[in-house]
Amino acid sequence: MWGHSALSFEIIYPNGQKTRSVRAKLIWDKNFPSTVTIAPHGFYVFNVTFNTDPKEGDVWQNSPRSKESYDHGVSCRVRAIYSIESSKQATEAKAWTGTVNSPVRSYIIWP
């Protein structure tokens, strides 16, 4: 699993329902690891839209944007999960492997 599939989100709605939002699978003609160097205590920002329309880019399954919002957004708590599995390619590229989770935070997701 590489960058496209590595990022997911645990979404917890006010009614207690939990779901995992992941990017829809793509068919790749090439797939290889790439790396980004992050300084100790640094960060890297991914732009995530929770898009549900394939005409607008990456599609997220179980997106909070697919919930009815009644013009006030969708309240939820969110945890980001980034996970890279160990593999021969990762070892050769000296890429980090493992899983890291963010703290759970409250958000309102607008359509």
Sequence and secondary structure as in RCSB ss.txt:
>XXXX:A:sequence
MWGHSALSFEIIYPNGQKTRSVRAKLIWDKNFPSTVTIAPHGFYVFNVTFNTDPKEGDVWQNSPRSKESYDHGVS
CRVRAIYSIESSKQATEAKAWTGTVNSPVRSYIIWP
>XXXX:A:secstr
  HHHHEEEEEE TTS EEEEEE     S          TT            GGGS  EET GGGS  TTS EE
EEEEEEEEE   HHHHHTT   EEEE   EEEEE  
